[in-house]
Amino acid sequence: MASGIVLLLGNIPYILSIRRGDTRPNRVTWGIWTTIGFILLGSSYSLGATNTLWLQIAQVISQVIITFYAFKYSQGKWDLLDRICLGGAGLSLLLWWQSGSPLVALLMNIVMDTLGAVPTIRKIYHDPKSEDLLFWVMSFSSAILNLFAIEIFSFSFVVFPLYLFILNVTIVTLLTRPKWSRIGG
């Protein structure tokens, strides 16, 4: 439950940063993450997860809110990478639908979630100031807390919390990279 609360609290500075124009969330990323959030929540629940669902519930709430802001405040057009990631996410959804398996759904949704993350990771790599560090640190903290909530150590229970941890480590590392390069230089 703590992981979900931390993530929800992280939305406050993120939304304020979006409204100020400091953060420019990628529409494709958040649109894909919102769609997948609902599916991941359902597939995790179908697989029997309980404790780790708090983070997923908080994610769905966060994703819906941030997607609204992403479409309202983001600028620019969808580029080729955005369209490729959106198409790949759609293909993964089709593959999951054909399988009918909750585990395949979980794995395909992780693939879709990763494809959704690519435009934001690329954006952060080129412009780390386009995202709010506090939000991502809170998201990272939430992912760590969620690892401690794993109730059964099996592949189907560990794979998504571990994926979230790795994704957040990647994003926080990229966001803090300019600070690290100043320390080393």
Rosetta blueprint (number, residue, H / E / L):
1 M L
2 A H
3 S H
4 G H
5 I H
6 V H
7 L H
8 L H
9 L H
10 G H
11 N H
12 I H
13 P H
14 Y H
15 I H
16 L H
17 S H
18 I H
19 R H
20 R H
21 G L
22 D L
23 T L
24 R L
25 P L
26 N L
27 R H
28 V H
29 T H
30 W H
31 G H
32 I H
33 W H
34 T H
35 T H
36 I H
37 G H
38 F H
39 I H
40 L H
41 L H
42 G H
43 S H
44 S H
45 Y H
46 S H
47 L H
48 G L
49 A L
50 T L
51 N L
52 T L
53 L H
54 W H
55 L H
56 Q H
57 I H
58 A H
59 Q H
60 V H
61 I H
62 S H
63 Q H
64 V H
65 I H
66 I H
67 T H
68 F H
69 Y H
70 A H
71 F H
72 K H
73 Y H
74 S L
75 Q L
76 G L
77 K L
78 W L
79 D L
80 L H
81 L H
82 D H
83 R H
84 I H
85 C H
86 L H
87 G H
88 G H
89 A H
90 G H
91 L H
92 S H
93 L H
94 L H
95 L H
96 W H
97 W H
98 Q H
99 S H
100 G L
101 S L
102 P H
103 L H
104 V H
105 A H
106 L H
107 L H
108 M H
109 N H
110 I H
111 V H
112 M H
113 D H
114 T H
115 L H
116 G H
117 A H
118 V H
119 P H
120 T H
121 I H
122 R H
123 K H
124 I H
125 Y H
126 H H
127 D L
128 P H
129 K H
130 S H
131 E L
132 D L
133 L H
134 L H
135 F H
136 W H
137 V H
138 M H
139 S H
140 F H
141 S H
142 S H
143 A H
144 I H
145 L H
146 N H
147 L H
148 F H
149 A L
150 I L
151 E L
152 I L
153 F L
154 S L
155 F H
156 S H
157 F H
158 V H
159 V H
160 F H
161 P H
162 L H
163 Y H
164 L H
165 F H
166 I H
167 L H
168 N H
169 V H
170 T H
171 I H
172 V H
173 T H
174 L H
175 L H
176 T H
177 R H
178 P H
179 K H
180 W H
181 S H
182 R H
183 I H
184 G H
185 G L
